[in-house]
Amino acid sequence: MHEYSRDEAVLQMNKWGGAGLAFVFVTDYEGGRFMLSPVEAVNPAEWLYSFRGRGNHSGSTKIGRKVEWSPLFPSFEAYERSFMKVRNAIMAGDSYLCNLTCRVPLQTDLSMKEIFLSSAAPYRLWMKDRLVCFSPETFVRISGDGEISSFPMKGTIDASLPAARERLMADPKEAAEHATIVDLIRNDLSIVATHVRVARYRYVDVLQTNRGRLLQTSSKITGQLPEGWRARLGDILFSQLPAGSITGAPKRRTVEIIADAETYDRGFYTGVMGLFDGVSLDSAVMIRFIDKEEGRLFFKAGGGITSRSSCRSEYEEMKAKVYVQLC
């Protein structure tokens, strides 16, 4: 897997896309690091991937034992300091939705490769000694006839709570956050596509995790790319970065607020991973993510902050997202 600069990556993806060459790609959050490889050149001893069942590894393996899973969450006071920076920016009118994330040390008896092999998530990636990602969230899909679709996820609740589905759908903060992201993604797709529309709005998915079930709301937004889109594949993808669901709105100013509020470098967390098979493309936002730094594992998680947000509720939602979706 070769690492490219942004400009090099755009040119290479355009070239391979136009030639119909299948390739795998990974981008970091800030848009400065890109890894690309023809499918046939991916070394499974270094990289394993499965994107909705397509990749160099198929199926999942059940863990036949109780799993140790011990996150060391930041204190509420530490989280509150970052939260207040975001909230102050929102109240000043600089943003109306900002995705705030945390870096959580994790102790587990699972290796990153075991997490990949046992995860039931639709999008999975393992990079030896670097990271594992088990994401439920599609970034964009492009069909063979050029229909581009995005499926932003916003709104999470513990499914075991009384009337959980009704509470999630009736929550005004969650509804406002979801509407904002749908509008942002619709605008992003309009940069490259015509006839952009919301095909399905705010439906509920059920996620089974090692800590129980979660309910998550998503929407589907679609548009039509022009003829010859494969030869512009790099330009199309990079026009959508960073993903709106993990930044906020307005995107450019909100990215600056995130940089001030967060206390770590996201790296590949909240970047994008995907597969172009020579005809169509599928990709995912790199959430539900663990990486290794100096021999320690870190889980990175967060959520969207609006003017309606409660610091305590957002803190608890962040903690609820530190899970692994096992088969």
Solvent accessible surface area in square Angstrom, and as a share of the most:
residue,aa,sasa,rsa
1,M,75,0.34
2,H,116,0.52
3,E,77,0.35
4,Y,33,0.12
5,S,53,0.34
6,R,97,0.36
7,D,106,0.55
8,E,91,0.41
9,A,0,0.00
10,V,22,0.13
11,L,125,0.62
12,Q,35,0.16
13,M,1,0.00
14,N,26,0.13
15,K,142,0.60
16,W,30,0.10
17,G,0,0.00
18,G,47,0.45
19,A,82,0.63
20,G,35,0.34
21,L,64,0.32
22,A,29,0.23
23,F,0,0.00
24,V,0,0.00
25,F,2,0.01
26,V,0,0.00
27,T,3,0.02
28,D,13,0.07
29,Y,21,0.08
30,E,134,0.60
31,G,8,0.08
32,G,48,0.46
33,R,94,0.34
34,F,0,0.00
35,M,10,0.04
36,L,3,0.01
37,S,4,0.02
38,P,31,0.19
39,V,53,0.31
40,E,156,0.70
41,A,62,0.48
42,V,17,0.10
43,N,78,0.40
44,P,74,0.47
45,A,59,0.46
46,E,76,0.34
47,W,17,0.06
48,L,13,0.06
49,Y,4,0.01
50,S,4,0.03
51,F,1,0.00
52,R,116,0.42
53,G,57,0.54
54,R,116,0.42
55,G,39,0.38
56,N,53,0.27
57,H,51,0.23
58,S,89,0.57
59,G,51,0.49
60,S,48,0.31
61,T,84,0.49
62,K,152,0.64
63,I,45,0.23
64,G,87,0.83
65,R,110,0.40
66,K,189,0.80
67,V,28,0.16
68,E,68,0.30
69,W,35,0.12
70,S,54,0.35
71,P,33,0.21
72,L,121,0.60
73,F,47,0.20
74,P,34,0.21
75,S,58,0.38
76,F,40,0.17
77,E,102,0.46
78,A,34,0.26
79,Y,8,0.03
80,E,66,0.29
81,R,159,0.58
82,S,15,0.10
83,F,4,0.02
84,M,78,0.35
85,K,99,0.42
86,V,0,0.00
87,R,67,0.25
88,N,89,0.46
89,A,14,0.11
90,I,13,0.07
91,M,119,0.53
92,A,76,0.59
93,G,63,0.60
94,D,50,0.26
95,S,3,0.02
96,Y,126,0.48
97,L,1,0.00
98,C,0,0.00
99,N,8,0.04
100,L,2,0.01
101,T,4,0.02
102,C,16,0.09
103,R,85,0.31
104,V,0,0.00
105,P,26,0.16
106,L,13,0.07
107,Q,116,0.52
108,T,21,0.12
109,D,66,0.34
110,L,4,0.02
111,S,55,0.36
112,M,11,0.05
113,K,84,0.36
114,E,62,0.28
115,I,0,0.00
116,F,0,0.00
117,L,45,0.22
118,S,1,0.01
119,S,0,0.00
120,A,46,0.35
121,A,6,0.05
122,P,51,0.32
123,Y,2,0.01
124,R,10,0.04
125,L,0,0.00
126,W,14,0.05
127,M,2,0.01
128,K,93,0.40
129,D,92,0.48
130,R,91,0.33
131,L,5,0.02
132,V,0,0.00
133,C,0,0.00
134,F,1,0.00
135,S,0,0.00
136,P,11,0.07
137,E,5,0.02
138,T,9,0.05
139,F,11,0.05
140,V,3,0.02
141,R,63,0.23
142,I,2,0.01
143,S,44,0.29
144,G,34,0.32
145,D,109,0.57
146,G,0,0.00
147,E,67,0.30
148,I,0,0.00
149,S,7,0.05
150,S,6,0.04
151,F,26,0.11
152,P,2,0.01
153,M,18,0.08
154,K,17,0.07
155,G,4,0.04
156,T,12,0.07
157,I,27,0.14
158,D,59,0.31
159,A,16,0.12
160,S,95,0.61
161,L,68,0.34
162,P,102,0.64
163,A,64,0.49
164,A,7,0.05
165,R,111,0.41
166,E,109,0.49
167,R,118,0.43
168,L,3,0.02
169,M,71,0.32
170,A,80,0.62
171,D,51,0.26
172,P,81,0.51
173,K,21,0.09
174,E,14,0.06
175,A,34,0.26
176,A,41,0.32
177,E,4,0.02
178,H,1,0.00
179,A,46,0.36
180,T,26,0.15
181,I,2,0.01
182,V,7,0.04
183,D,58,0.30
184,L,19,0.10
185,I,13,0.07
186,R,93,0.34
187,N,85,0.44
188,D,14,0.07
189,L,1,0.00
190,S,62,0.40
191,I,111,0.57
192,V,19,0.11
193,A,9,0.07
194,T,82,0.48
195,H,155,0.69
196,V,33,0.19
197,R,140,0.51
198,V,47,0.27
199,A,41,0.32
200,R,137,0.50
201,Y,110,0.42
202,R,21,0.08
203,Y,36,0.14
204,V,29,0.17
205,D,47,0.24
206,V,68,0.39
207,L,11,0.05
208,Q,93,0.41
209,T,9,0.05
210,N,50,0.26
211,R,126,0.46
212,G,31,0.29
213,R,120,0.44
214,L,12,0.06
215,L,8,0.04
216,Q,6,0.02
217,T,0,0.00
218,S,2,0.01
219,S,0,0.00
220,K,60,0.25
221,I,0,0.00
222,T,5,0.03
223,G,5,0.05
224,Q,67,0.30
225,L,6,0.03
226,P,71,0.45
227,E,173,0.78
228,G,52,0.50
229,W,10,0.04
230,R,69,0.25
231,A,54,0.42
232,R,106,0.39
233,L,0,0.00
234,G,0,0.00
235,D,56,0.29
236,I,0,0.00
237,L,5,0.03
238,F,11,0.05
239,S,37,0.24
240,Q,5,0.02
241,L,29,0.14
242,P,32,0.20
243,A,3,0.02
244,G,1,0.01
245,S,5,0.03
246,I,8,0.04
247,T,0,0.00
248,G,1,0.01
249,A,3,0.02
250,P,62,0.39
251,K,33,0.14
252,R,209,0.76
253,R,96,0.35
254,T,0,0.00
255,V,46,0.27
256,E,93,0.42
257,I,9,0.05
258,I,3,0.01
259,A,80,0.62
260,D,92,0.48
261,A,2,0.02
262,E,19,0.08
263,T,125,0.73
264,Y,38,0.15
265,D,103,0.53
266,R,6,0.02
267,G,24,0.23
268,F,12,0.05
269,Y,6,0.02
270,T,2,0.01
271,G,2,0.02
272,V,2,0.01
273,M,0,0.00
274,G,0,0.00
275,L,13,0.06
276,F,0,0.00
277,D,41,0.21
278,G,12,0.12
279,V,87,0.50
280,S,26,0.17
281,L,5,0.03
282,D,13,0.07
283,S,0,0.00
284,A,0,0.00
285,V,1,0.01
286,M,0,0.00
287,I,15,0.08
288,R,15,0.05
289,F,1,0.01
290,I,0,0.00
291,D,17,0.09
292,K,80,0.34
293,E,63,0.28
294,E,178,0.80
295,G,64,0.61
296,R,132,0.48
297,L,25,0.13
298,F,9,0.04
299,F,0,0.00
300,K,4,0.02
301,A,3,0.02
302,G,9,0.09
303,G,8,0.07
304,G,1,0.01
305,I,0,0.00
306,T,9,0.05
307,S,59,0.38
308,R,149,0.54
309,S,11,0.07
310,S,53,0.34
311,C,20,0.12
312,R,125,0.46
313,S,67,0.43
314,E,7,0.03
315,Y,15,0.06
316,E,76,0.34
317,E,28,0.12
318,M,2,0.01
319,K,48,0.20
320,A,33,0.26
321,K,17,0.07
322,V,0,0.00
323,Y,1,0.00
324,V,0,0.00
325,Q,18,0.08
326,L,34,0.17
327,C,55,0.33
